Amino acid sequence: MDTNTIAMIILFATFMIFMVMRVPVTFSMLGACVLTALYLGPKYVSSVFLRLGDGVQSFSFLAIPFFIFAGDIMAEGGISDRLVEVANVMVGRFRGGLAYVNVIASTFFGGISGSPTADVSSLGPIEIGMMTKSGYDKDFSVATTVATATQALIIPPSHNMIIYGMAAGGLSTGKLFLAGIGPGLILCAAMCILVARITRKRGYPRGPKYTVRESLKIVSDGFLGVMTIVIILLGVCTGLFTTTESAAIACVYALFVTLFIYKSIKVKDIWRIAKRSLGTLAMILSIIAAANAFCYLMSLMQVPAKITQMLLTVSDNKYVVLILINILLLVLGCFMDVAPLILIVTPILLPVIKALGTDPVQFGIVIMMNLAVGSLTPPVGTTLFAGCAVGDISVERVTKALLPFYIVMVVALLLVTYVPVFSMTLPNLLMH
């Protein structure tokens, strides 16, 4: 075997060994990089460490801390309660209304937080508590909560889309955000159809009815929270301000609403929220830095080119290759968290996608939908574990209850994969 092949084996083998040993993903990637660089030669070790700093020196990444902070402010400021009430007004009166409320509320909140885990942590205690008290099975309540929370990866603004855009060579964040709206709504509709069938079969109760005056008050109260999404999308998609600027404005808006209108947080709480956001940010940026070094070594060993050649050798049929890529992403999603997986697979698979004639923006949404399923699957399903912790229920019970949701999500994934119009209509219409 030549030097590059041996180095490639060392890189991936050591990374997998570290992951199996439950070493944090940042240190798994960094450890694999250092060992591979030592094999290649001392000069490559310094190159690896230089790449760590290069990985986070991007202006676009400044949007990530602002989006995280804005999401945490809105979650802490009681926006989740108000969004649940708004959803209850919209769909609560139907049979199994609280299940619909769960889906709709997660659609709204996903657009505010951009994080499935934040969605589960914020909405989960409210939704699961309401559903179990009303006679819903706990496993179904938790399964619905965690499955619908994954919409946060797809519905803008998702900080993971920013990460993908940078990993793909600087794709337009505005286009990615717009591309996520259609698939997000498709997933929302598919979830509603599924819960409709389950709730009717099990005979779950209808929710309360509201008077016109009560409905208007609840909707007007929750409207201010939903406006966060509108501000970000309008700003980015119209070119009025950059992604980073829109994220900063979203933070200012979130602070203003929660401090002075809702009065749900105090000035002294801001530091505590900022510390929590900083912890999340540190984790994400450390992963980005390590992944950049990892990608540097992969490009040095021509891994993307070899993977492209291998996949195109299997079949020259676009649809066959796309299904193989989806299977690969679904399997990897079971073992890796969202951000590191995006950073590792994007430089590998993007040349394949371009060779097939698929738009990289559409592929970004395909990745997000694959990772949405992955976040619900053991052994590394962070959203699944968060939901089980909130609902105080075993992973096994929830995983079993999730089976119909897996099917629905995979069907939605295949639609988005093979029918570009669902994801590309809005970007093509509104941005050039």
C-alpha positions as CSV (number, residue, x, y, z in Angstrom):
1,M,0.0,0.0,0.0
2,D,1.2,3.6,-0.7
3,T,1.7,6.2,2.0
4,N,-1.6,8.0,1.3
5,T,-3.7,4.8,1.7
6,I,-2.0,3.9,5.0
7,A,-2.5,7.4,6.3
8,M,-6.2,7.3,5.3
9,I,-6.6,4.0,7.2
10,I,-4.8,5.5,10.3
11,L,-7.1,8.6,10.1
12,F,-10.4,6.8,9.9
13,A,-9.5,3.8,12.1
14,T,-8.2,5.9,15.0
15,F,-11.2,8.2,14.7
16,M,-13.6,5.3,15.0
17,I,-11.6,3.7,17.8
18,F,-11.8,7.0,19.8
19,M,-15.5,7.3,19.1
20,V,-16.1,3.7,20.3
21,M,-14.1,4.5,23.4
22,R,-16.6,7.4,24.0
23,V,-13.9,10.1,23.6
24,P,-15.6,13.5,22.8
25,V,-15.9,14.0,19.1
26,T,-13.6,17.0,19.1
27,F,-10.8,15.1,20.7
28,S,-11.5,12.0,18.6
29,M,-11.0,14.0,15.4
30,L,-8.0,15.9,16.8
31,G,-6.3,12.7,18.1
32,A,-6.8,11.0,14.7
33,C,-5.4,14.0,12.9
34,V,-2.3,14.2,15.1
35,L,-1.5,10.5,14.8
36,T,-2.0,10.6,11.0
37,A,0.2,13.7,10.8
38,L,2.9,12.0,12.9
39,Y,2.9,9.2,10.4
40,L,3.1,11.5,7.4
41,G,5.9,13.6,8.9
42,P,6.6,16.3,11.6
43,K,5.9,19.2,9.2
44,Y,2.3,18.0,8.9
45,V,1.7,18.2,12.7
46,S,2.2,22.0,12.6
47,S,-0.1,22.2,9.6
48,V,-2.8,20.4,11.5
49,F,-2.7,22.8,14.4
50,L,-2.6,25.8,12.1
51,R,-5.8,24.5,10.5
52,L,-7.5,24.6,13.9
53,G,-7.4,28.4,13.9
54,D,-8.2,28.7,10.2
55,G,-11.4,26.7,10.8
56,V,-13.1,29.3,12.9
57,Q,-11.7,32.5,11.3
58,S,-14.8,33.2,9.2
59,F,-17.1,36.2,9.4
60,S,-20.1,34.0,8.6
61,F,-19.5,31.9,11.7
62,L,-20.2,35.0,13.8
63,A,-23.9,34.4,13.1
64,I,-23.8,31.2,15.1
65,P,-23.3,32.6,18.6
66,F,-26.0,35.3,17.9
67,F,-28.5,32.6,16.8
68,I,-27.7,30.4,19.8
69,F,-28.1,33.4,22.2
70,A,-31.3,34.6,20.6
71,G,-32.8,31.1,20.8
72,D,-31.8,30.8,24.5
73,I,-33.3,34.2,25.3
74,M,-36.6,33.3,23.6
75,A,-36.7,29.9,25.3
76,E,-35.9,31.4,28.7
77,G,-38.4,34.2,28.2
78,G,-41.5,32.0,28.0
79,I,-41.9,32.1,24.3
80,S,-42.4,28.4,24.3
81,D,-45.5,28.7,26.5
82,R,-47.0,31.3,24.2
83,L,-46.3,29.3,21.1
84,V,-48.0,26.2,22.6
85,E,-51.1,28.4,23.3
86,V,-51.1,29.8,19.8
87,A,-50.9,26.2,18.4
88,N,-53.7,25.2,20.8
89,V,-56.0,27.9,19.4
90,M,-55.2,26.8,15.8
91,V,-55.6,23.0,16.1
92,G,-56.4,22.1,19.7
93,R,-60.2,21.7,19.2
94,F,-59.7,18.7,16.9
95,R,-59.7,15.1,18.1
96,G,-56.2,14.4,19.4
97,G,-55.7,18.1,19.4
98,L,-52.8,18.2,21.7
99,A,-50.8,16.0,19.3
100,Y,-51.4,18.5,16.6
101,V,-50.4,21.3,19.0
102,N,-47.1,19.5,19.6
103,V,-46.4,19.4,15.8
104,I,-47.4,23.0,15.1
105,A,-45.6,24.4,18.2
106,S,-42.4,22.7,17.3
107,T,-42.7,24.1,13.8
108,F,-42.9,27.6,15.2
109,F,-40.3,27.1,17.9
110,G,-37.9,25.3,15.6
111,G,-37.7,28.5,13.6
112,I,-36.8,30.4,16.7
113,S,-34.3,28.1,18.4
114,G,-32.7,26.3,15.4
115,S,-32.0,23.4,17.8
116,P,-33.9,20.2,18.3
117,T,-32.5,19.7,21.8
118,A,-33.5,23.3,22.8
119,D,-37.0,22.5,21.4
120,V,-37.3,19.4,23.5
121,S,-35.9,21.0,26.6
122,S,-38.2,24.1,26.3
123,L,-41.4,22.7,24.9
124,G,-41.1,19.1,26.1
125,P,-42.1,19.6,29.8
126,I,-45.1,21.6,28.7
127,E,-46.3,19.3,25.9
128,I,-45.6,16.0,27.5
129,G,-47.2,17.1,30.8
130,M,-50.3,18.4,29.0
131,M,-50.7,15.2,26.9
132,T,-50.2,12.7,29.7
133,K,-52.6,14.6,31.9
134,S,-55.2,14.4,29.1
135,G,-54.9,10.7,28.8
136,Y,-52.3,10.3,26.0
137,D,-49.9,7.4,26.3
138,K,-46.5,8.7,27.6
139,D,-44.5,6.8,24.9
140,F,-46.6,8.4,22.2
141,S,-46.3,11.9,23.9
142,V,-42.5,11.7,24.1
143,A,-42.2,10.2,20.6
144,T,-44.3,13.0,19.1
145,T,-42.3,15.7,21.0
146,V,-38.9,14.4,19.9
147,A,-39.9,13.7,16.3
148,T,-41.5,17.1,15.7
149,A,-38.5,18.8,17.4
150,T,-36.2,17.7,14.5
151,Q,-37.9,20.3,12.3
152,A,-35.5,22.8,14.0
153,L,-32.7,21.4,11.7
154,I,-34.7,22.2,8.6
155,I,-36.9,25.3,9.3
156,P,-34.8,28.5,9.2
157,P,-32.9,29.9,10.9
158,S,-30.8,26.7,11.5
159,H,-27.2,27.3,12.6
160,N,-26.4,23.9,11.2
161,M,-27.2,25.3,7.7
162,I,-24.6,28.0,8.3
163,I,-22.1,25.3,9.1
164,Y,-23.0,23.4,6.0
165,G,-22.8,26.5,3.8
166,M,-19.3,27.2,5.0
167,A,-18.3,23.5,4.6
168,A,-19.6,23.6,1.1
169,G,-17.4,26.5,0.1
170,G,-19.5,29.5,1.1
171,L,-23.0,28.8,-0.1
172,S,-25.6,31.5,0.3
173,T,-27.2,31.3,3.7
174,G,-30.3,33.0,2.4
175,K,-30.8,30.4,-0.2
176,L,-30.3,27.6,2.3
177,F,-32.8,29.2,4.7
178,L,-35.4,29.6,1.9
179,A,-34.8,26.0,0.7
180,G,-35.6,24.7,4.2
181,I,-39.1,26.2,4.3
182,G,-40.8,23.9,1.8
183,P,-39.3,20.6,3.2
184,G,-40.0,21.8,6.7
185,L,-43.7,22.4,5.9
186,I,-43.9,19.0,4.1
187,L,-42.5,17.3,7.2
188,C,-45.0,19.3,9.4
189,A,-47.9,18.2,7.2
190,A,-46.7,14.6,7.1
191,M,-46.4,14.5,11.0
192,C,-50.0,16.0,11.2
193,I,-51.4,13.2,9.0
194,L,-49.6,10.6,11.0
195,V,-50.8,11.9,14.4
196,A,-54.3,12.2,13.0
197,R,-54.4,8.6,12.1
198,I,-52.9,7.5,15.5
199,T,-55.1,9.7,17.6
200,R,-58.3,8.6,15.8
201,K,-57.4,5.0,16.2
202,R,-56.7,5.4,19.9
203,G,-59.6,7.7,20.6
204,Y,-57.6,10.5,22.2
205,P,-59.7,13.5,23.4
206,R,-60.4,16.9,21.8
207,G,-58.8,20.0,23.3
208,P,-60.5,23.0,24.7
209,K,-62.4,25.6,22.6
210,Y,-61.6,29.3,22.9
211,T,-63.8,32.3,22.4
212,V,-62.9,34.8,19.6
213,R,-61.6,37.3,22.2
214,E,-59.5,34.7,23.9
215,S,-58.1,33.5,20.6
216,L,-57.1,37.0,19.5
217,K,-55.4,37.7,22.8
218,I,-53.4,34.5,22.6
219,V,-52.4,34.9,19.0
220,S,-51.4,38.6,19.4
221,D,-49.3,37.6,22.5
222,G,-47.5,34.9,20.6
223,F,-47.1,36.9,17.4
224,L,-44.2,38.9,18.8
225,G,-42.2,35.6,19.3
226,V,-42.8,34.4,15.8
227,M,-41.7,37.7,14.4
228,T,-38.1,36.7,15.2
229,I,-38.2,34.3,12.2
230,V,-39.8,36.9,10.0
231,I,-37.1,39.5,10.9
232,I,-34.3,37.0,10.1
233,L,-35.7,35.7,6.8
234,L,-36.7,39.1,5.5
235,G,-33.4,40.6,6.3
236,V,-31.2,37.8,4.8
237,C,-33.4,37.1,1.7
238,T,-33.9,40.7,0.7
239,G,-30.3,41.6,1.1
240,L,-31.1,44.3,3.7
241,F,-28.4,42.9,6.0
242,T,-26.1,39.9,6.2
243,T,-26.7,36.6,8.0
244,T,-24.5,37.8,10.9
245,E,-26.3,41.2,11.1
246,S,-29.7,39.6,11.0
247,A,-28.7,37.2,13.9
248,A,-27.4,40.2,15.9
249,I,-30.7,42.1,15.3
250,A,-32.6,39.0,16.3
251,C,-30.7,39.0,19.6
252,V,-31.6,42.7,20.2
253,Y,-35.2,42.0,19.3
254,A,-35.4,38.9,21.6
255,L,-34.0,40.9,24.5
256,F,-36.4,43.8,23.9
257,V,-39.4,41.6,23.7
258,T,-38.6,39.4,26.8
259,L,-37.3,42.3,28.9
260,F,-39.8,45.0,28.2
261,I,-42.9,43.5,26.7
262,Y,-43.3,40.0,28.2
263,K,-41.2,41.0,31.2
264,S,-40.4,37.3,31.6
265,I,-36.7,37.8,32.3
266,K,-34.7,40.4,34.3
267,V,-31.4,42.1,33.4
268,K,-29.6,39.9,36.0
269,D,-30.7,36.8,34.1
270,I,-28.9,37.8,30.9
271,W,-25.5,36.8,32.2
272,R,-26.8,33.3,33.1
273,I,-28.4,32.9,29.7
274,A,-25.2,34.1,28.0
275,K,-23.1,31.6,30.0
276,R,-25.3,28.8,28.8
277,S,-25.1,30.0,25.2
278,L,-21.3,30.3,25.6
279,G,-21.1,26.6,26.6
280,T,-23.0,25.5,23.5
281,L,-20.9,27.8,21.3
282,A,-17.6,26.5,22.7
283,M,-18.7,23.0,21.8
284,I,-19.7,23.9,18.3
285,L,-16.6,26.0,17.5
286,S,-14.2,23.4,18.9
287,I,-15.9,20.8,16.6
288,I,-15.6,23.2,13.6
289,A,-11.9,23.7,14.4
290,A,-11.1,20.0,14.7
291,A,-13.2,19.2,11.6
292,N,-11.2,21.7,9.6
293,A,-8.0,19.9,10.4
294,F,-9.7,16.6,9.7
295,C,-10.9,17.8,6.3
296,Y,-7.4,19.2,5.5
297,L,-5.9,15.7,5.9
298,M,-8.7,14.2,3.9
299,S,-8.1,16.6,1.0
300,L,-4.3,15.9,1.3
301,M,-5.0,12.2,0.8
302,Q,-7.5,12.9,-2.0
303,V,-10.4,11.1,-0.1
304,P,-13.2,13.1,-1.7
305,A,-11.9,12.3,-5.2
306,K,-11.6,8.6,-4.3
307,I,-15.1,8.4,-2.8
308,T,-16.5,10.2,-5.9
309,Q,-14.8,7.7,-8.2
310,M,-16.0,4.7,-6.1
311,L,-19.6,5.8,-5.9
312,L,-19.8,6.6,-9.6
313,T,-18.2,3.2,-10.4
314,V,-21.0,1.5,-8.5
315,S,-23.6,3.1,-10.8
316,D,-23.8,6.0,-13.1
317,N,-27.5,6.3,-12.4
318,K,-28.2,9.5,-10.5
319,Y,-31.1,8.0,-8.5
320,V,-29.2,5.0,-7.4
321,V,-26.2,7.0,-6.2
322,L,-28.6,9.4,-4.3
323,I,-30.2,6.5,-2.5
324,L,-26.8,5.1,-1.6
325,I,-25.8,8.5,-0.2
326,N,-29.0,8.7,1.8
327,I,-28.4,5.2,3.2
328,L,-24.8,6.2,4.1
329,L,-26.0,9.4,5.8
330,L,-28.7,7.6,7.8
331,V,-26.2,5.0,9.0
332,L,-23.6,7.6,10.0
333,G,-26.3,9.7,11.7
334,C,-26.9,6.8,14.1
335,F,-23.3,7.2,15.4
336,M,-22.4,10.8,15.1
337,D,-23.9,14.2,16.2
338,V,-25.1,16.7,13.6
339,A,-22.4,19.3,13.4
340,P,-19.3,17.0,13.1
341,L,-21.1,14.8,10.6
342,I,-21.9,17.8,8.4
343,L,-18.3,19.0,8.5
344,I,-16.9,15.6,7.7
345,V,-19.3,14.3,5.0
346,T,-19.8,17.6,3.1
347,P,-16.3,17.9,1.5
348,I,-16.4,14.1,0.7
349,L,-19.9,14.0,-0.9
350,L,-20.2,17.4,-2.5
351,P,-18.0,16.5,-5.5
352,V,-20.3,13.4,-6.1
353,I,-23.4,15.6,-5.9
354,K,-21.9,18.1,-8.4
355,A,-21.0,15.3,-10.7
356,L,-24.6,14.1,-10.6
357,G,-25.9,17.6,-11.5
358,T,-27.7,18.1,-8.1
359,D,-27.8,21.6,-6.7
360,P,-25.6,21.9,-3.5
361,V,-28.4,23.9,-1.8
362,Q,-30.8,21.0,-2.3
363,F,-28.2,18.6,-1.0
364,G,-27.8,20.7,2.1
365,I,-31.5,20.2,2.9
366,V,-31.2,16.4,2.1
367,I,-28.3,16.3,4.7
368,M,-30.4,18.1,7.3
369,M,-33.3,15.7,6.8
370,N,-31.0,12.7,7.1
371,L,-29.5,14.1,10.3
372,A,-33.0,14.8,11.7
373,V,-33.6,11.0,11.5
374,G,-30.2,10.4,12.9
375,S,-30.8,12.6,16.0
376,L,-33.7,10.2,16.9
377,T,-31.7,7.0,16.6
378,P,-29.5,5.3,19.2
379,P,-26.7,5.1,20.2
380,V,-26.0,8.9,19.6
381,G,-29.5,10.3,19.3
382,T,-29.2,13.5,21.3
383,T,-32.8,14.6,20.6
384,L,-34.1,11.2,21.6
385,F,-32.1,11.1,24.8
386,A,-33.2,14.7,25.7
387,G,-36.9,13.7,25.3
388,C,-36.5,10.5,27.3
389,A,-34.9,12.5,30.1
390,V,-37.6,15.1,30.1
391,G,-40.4,12.5,29.9
392,D,-38.7,10.1,32.4
393,I,-39.2,7.1,30.2
394,S,-36.9,4.4,28.8
395,V,-35.2,4.9,25.4
396,E,-36.5,1.4,24.3
397,R,-40.2,2.4,24.8
398,V,-39.8,5.7,22.9
399,T,-37.8,4.1,20.1
400,K,-40.6,1.6,19.5
401,A,-43.2,4.4,19.5
402,L,-41.1,6.3,17.0
403,L,-41.3,3.6,14.3
404,P,-44.2,5.2,12.4
405,F,-42.4,8.6,12.6
406,Y,-39.2,7.1,11.1
407,I,-41.3,5.9,8.1
408,V,-42.9,9.3,7.6
409,M,-39.6,11.1,7.9
410,V,-37.9,8.8,5.4
411,V,-40.8,9.2,2.9
412,A,-40.4,13.0,3.3
413,L,-36.7,12.7,2.8
414,L,-37.1,10.7,-0.5
415,L,-39.6,13.3,-1.8
416,V,-37.1,16.2,-1.1
417,T,-34.2,14.1,-2.6
418,Y,-35.9,13.2,-5.8
419,V,-38.2,16.2,-6.4
420,P,-36.0,19.4,-6.3
421,V,-39.1,21.7,-6.7
422,F,-39.9,21.2,-3.0
423,S,-36.7,22.8,-1.8
424,M,-35.5,24.9,-4.8
425,T,-38.7,26.8,-5.7
426,L,-38.4,29.6,-3.2
427,P,-34.6,30.2,-3.6
428,N,-35.0,30.3,-7.4
429,L,-37.9,32.7,-7.2
430,L,-36.6,35.1,-4.6
431,M,-32.8,34.9,-4.9
432,H,-30.5,34.8,-7.9
